[in-house]
């Protein structure tokens, strides 16, 4: 078997062989934070918001239809059905927030 001890590879045969260290990471480029630019680009991308928000609304409809189908078959609503309805409501709310984007609407234009 092979055991590792720090930066040295130790083999059972008694030979000690150095392990190569990984190359250093490159220095970050100067300039504005790229995460802020990414977030701003996603907020301004109407197509991205439409696809993501629409997908969340579709997922909410699918989860709601599943819970509603169980209730329409005559089964009494249990904790699972109530949980599905709560998850569907959460997905619906999140989808509407992504589509409407109230955070950017409330900021004053510069």
FENPE-V863034 format. One record per residue. PHI is phi as a letter, one per 30 degrees, with the letter a starting at -180 (none if undefined). Layout:
# FENPE-V863034
phi:PHI
phi:PHI
This chain:
# FENPE-V863034
phi:none
phi:c
phi:c
phi:c
phi:b
phi:i
phi:c
phi:c
phi:c
phi:c
phi:c
phi:d
phi:d
phi:j
phi:d
phi:c
phi:b
phi:d
phi:c
phi:d
phi:d
phi:d
phi:d
phi:d
phi:d
phi:d
phi:d
phi:d
phi:d
phi:d
phi:k
phi:d
phi:d
phi:d
phi:d
phi:d
phi:d
phi:d
phi:d
phi:d
phi:d
phi:d
phi:d
phi:d
phi:d
phi:d
phi:d
phi:d
phi:d
phi:d
phi:d
phi:d
phi:d
phi:d
phi:d
phi:d
phi:d
phi:d
phi:d
phi:d
phi:d
phi:d
phi:d
phi:d
phi:d
phi:d
phi:d
phi:d
phi:d
phi:d
phi:d
phi:d
phi:d
phi:j
phi:d
phi:d
phi:d
phi:c
phi:d
phi:d
phi:d
phi:d
phi:d
phi:d
phi:d
phi:d
phi:d
phi:d
phi:d
phi:d
phi:d
phi:d
phi:d
phi:d
phi:d
phi:d
phi:d
phi:d
phi:d
phi:d
phi:h
phi:d
phi:d
phi:d
phi:d
phi:d
phi:d
phi:d
phi:d
phi:c
